[in-house]
Amino acid sequence: MTKKKAPGGTRGPKTKYDRQTPITVGWLARDGKTNDEIAAALGIVRSTLQEWIKEHPELSDAIKRSKECVRFEVEDSLVKRAKGYDYEKTEIEVQKVGGKEVKKKKVTTMHVPPDPACAIFYLKTQWKDKYGEITLDFEKNKAEINALFDSMKKEGPRGSVPTHG
C-alpha cells in the first residue's frame, strides 16, 4: 500500500483535523493562499480539504471570513489608489560638519495622484450590479472623467482630516 503524495511534494502522514485546523486554515487563507495551497500546507489532498469544509462549518466559516478580510484589504487599496493619497517619505541625510558626520532626518510629504484606471475599474465593479455591464471608453469620456476627478480633489476625501506640511 502506497501513500498518496500531497500537492507541493510533501509526503508523510495526513494531518488530522483538530481544534487548531480552522485557525491554521484561516491564517493561510488570510495570506491569500488558494485551497490547493492550503491543502498542501496541511499535508492533505484538496479533496480531503473539501470534505472537511463540508463536515465542519467552523472551517468553512474560517475560510470565508479570512478571504473576505483579504478582499476588503484589496478593495481598500484599490480605492486609495483610485483617489490618490499622500504619504511621508523619511530619509537620513549624512553631512560633514567640522570634520564630523552629522545625520539629519528629512521627512517629505509625497503625493501619489489618482489613477483613472483604478477608478474606472472600481466604479465598473460597483455599478455592474446596479446597472448591468458598463462599457466605458476612456478617450471618449476623458473630459467628463477629468471633471469628476477635479471635483473630488476640491471636496477632499470624505471623513478625512486635512494635513499640513
C-alpha positions in Angstrom: 0.0 0.0 0.0 1.5 3.3 -1.1 0.7 6.7 0.4 -0.7 9.4 -1.8 1.7 12.3 -2.4 0.1 15.6 -1.4 0.4 18.6 -3.8 3.6 20.5 -3.2 5.7 17.4 -2.8 5.2 16.7 0.9 4.9 13.2 1.9 4.0 11.7 5.2 1.0 11.1 7.4 -2.1 13.1 6.7 -2.9 15.9 9.0 -5.7 15.1 11.4 -8.5 17.6 11.8 -8.4 19.1 15.2 -9.4 22.4 17.0 -6.3 24.2 15.6 -7.2 23.4 12.0 -9.7 26.2 11.4 -7.2 28.7 12.9 -4.3 27.5 10.8 -6.5 27.4 7.7 -7.8 30.9 8.5 -4.2 32.2 8.7 -3.3 30.6 5.4 -6.5 32.0 3.7 -5.7 35.4 5.1 -2.3 35.2 3.5 -4.0 34.8 0.1 -3.4 31.0 -0.2 -5.7 29.1 -2.6 -7.5 25.9 -1.4 -4.8 23.8 -3.2 -2.1 25.6 -1.4 -3.9 25.3 1.9 -4.3 21.6 1.4 -0.6 21.2 0.5 0.4 23.2 3.7 -1.7 20.8 5.8 -0.2 17.8 4.0 -3.5 16.6 2.6 -5.0 16.5 -0.9 -7.6 19.1 -2.0 -10.4 16.5 -1.9 -9.8 16.0 1.8 -9.9 19.7 2.5 -13.2 19.9 0.6 -14.6 17.1 2.7 -13.5 18.9 5.9 -15.2 22.1 4.7 -18.5 20.2 4.2 -18.2 18.3 7.5 -17.0 21.2 9.7 -19.0 24.5 9.4 -16.4 26.3 11.6 -13.7 25.5 8.9 -15.9 26.8 6.1 -16.6 30.0 8.2 -12.9 30.5 8.9 -12.1 30.3 5.2 -14.9 32.6 4.2 -14.1 35.2 6.9 -10.4 35.2 6.1 -10.8 35.5 2.3 -13.4 38.3 2.9 -10.8 40.1 5.1 -8.3 39.9 2.2 -11.0 41.1 -0.2 -11.7 44.2 2.0 -7.9 45.0 2.2 -7.6 44.8 -1.6 -10.7 46.9 -2.1 -9.4 49.5 0.3 -6.1 49.6 -1.5 -7.8 49.9 -4.9 -9.9 52.8 -3.6 -6.9 54.5 -2.1 -5.0 54.2 -5.4 -8.1 55.4 -7.4 -8.4 58.5 -5.2 -4.7 59.3 -4.8 -3.0 59.7 -1.5 -0.2 61.3 0.4 2.5 59.6 2.4 5.6 60.6 4.3 9.0 59.6 3.0 11.8 59.6 5.5 15.4 59.9 4.5 18.5 60.2 6.6 21.0 62.7 5.2 24.6 62.5 6.3 26.6 65.7 6.1 30.1 66.5 7.2 30.2 69.4 9.6 33.6 70.4 11.1 35.1 67.0 10.1 32.3 65.1 11.8 29.4 63.2 10.2 26.1 64.6 11.3 22.9 62.7 10.5 19.8 64.7 9.7 16.3 63.2 9.4 14.4 64.6 6.4 10.6 64.0 6.2 8.9 64.8 2.9 5.2 64.5 2.1 4.9 62.7 -1.2 1.7 62.7 -3.3 0.5 59.8 -5.4 -2.1 61.2 -7.9 -5.4 59.4 -8.5 -5.2 56.6 -11.0 -8.0 56.8 -13.6 -7.7 53.1 -14.5 -8.2 52.1 -10.9 -11.2 54.5 -10.5 -12.8 53.1 -13.7 -12.2 49.5 -12.6 -13.7 50.2 -9.1 -16.7 52.1 -10.4 -17.4 49.5 -13.1 -17.4 46.7 -10.5 -19.7 48.7 -8.2 -22.1 49.8 -10.9 -22.2 46.4 -12.6 -24.6 45.0 -10.0 -26.8 48.1 -10.1 -26.8 49.0 -13.8 -25.6 45.9 -15.6 -22.5 45.7 -17.8 -20.9 49.1 -18.4 -18.7 49.9 -21.3 -16.5 52.9 -20.7 -14.4 54.4 -23.4 -11.8 56.4 -21.5 -10.8 58.6 -24.5 -14.4 59.3 -25.4 -15.3 60.3 -21.8 -11.9 61.9 -20.8 -13.3 65.3 -20.2 -16.2 64.0 -18.0 -13.8 61.8 -16.0 -11.3 64.6 -15.5 -14.1 66.9 -14.3 -15.1 64.2 -11.8 -11.6 64.0 -10.5 -11.3 67.8 -10.3 -14.5 67.9 -8.2 -13.2 65.0 -6.0 -9.9 66.9 -5.4 -11.9 70.1 -4.4 -14.1 68.1 -1.9 -11.2 66.1 -0.5 -11.6 62.6 0.9 -14.8 62.0 2.9 -14.2 62.0 6.6 -10.5 62.9 6.2 -8.6 65.4 8.3 -6.6 68.0 6.3 -2.8 67.5 6.5 -0.4 70.4 6.7 3.2 70.0 5.8 
